[in-house]
Amino acid sequence: MDQTLDFSWWEAVRQRDDQQLFNQLYLRHWELLYAIAWNRTKDEDVAKDIVQEVFISFWERRKSIVIRTTVKQYLTGVLKNRLIDYFQSEQVKKRVLDRASQQMDTIIQQADASWSHREVEDVLEDELQKMPENMRNSFLLRLENLSTPDIAKRLNLAEQTVSNLHTEAGKRLRKKLLHRLRGITVPILITFLQVVNNLLINK
């Protein structure tokens, strides 16, 4: 009965932009999604943000979404994909910072080193969220040491498109790093920029 009601509400949302019934769907399912997200992330704010993103996307894409199972299964499926993106992004930040730390061991003596690490982490998080889907996915796959041909096959893109995505991702990250890290010493800044370049170099 609940599944039938869910689906009838969803049809009203999809066909008539019924926001009140969309709110009912939200109230019916948000606790379950939040519980799943919190159980995976152990972070209340992150879990809330991810669930919010799921429902915002659900509303914005209502005209094009086709639900072949149930509303509950569809939403939990989208949530799982968002969680995968989140953890992949966390891996990206950790790997970049780890590589930067290794390369800077001989030059970092300044007290602002921890500050610059935090700034780089913020830049990576902000820019990953802003990147178009193909650019973000391509960048994440590069961090898994996949070659340009392998990434192209995985994402069903031309190899030149993948190369272009990496070039643009590098430009975005370098631009943000230059803006956000203006107060640190040149050697540290150069090292971070070199790490970004190494991550995106064609293979």
Buried (B, 14 or more C-beta within 10 A) or exposed (E): EEEEBBEEBBEBBBEEEBEEBBBBBBEBBBEBBBEBBBEBBEEEEBBBBBBBBBBEEBBEEBEEBEBEEBBBEBBBEBBBEBBEBBEBBBEBBEBBBEBBBEBBEEEBEEEBBEEBBEBBBEBBBEBBEEBEEBBBBBBBBBBEEBBBEBBBEBBEBEBEBBBBBBEBBBEBBBEBBEEBBEEBBEEBBEBBBEBBEEBBEEE
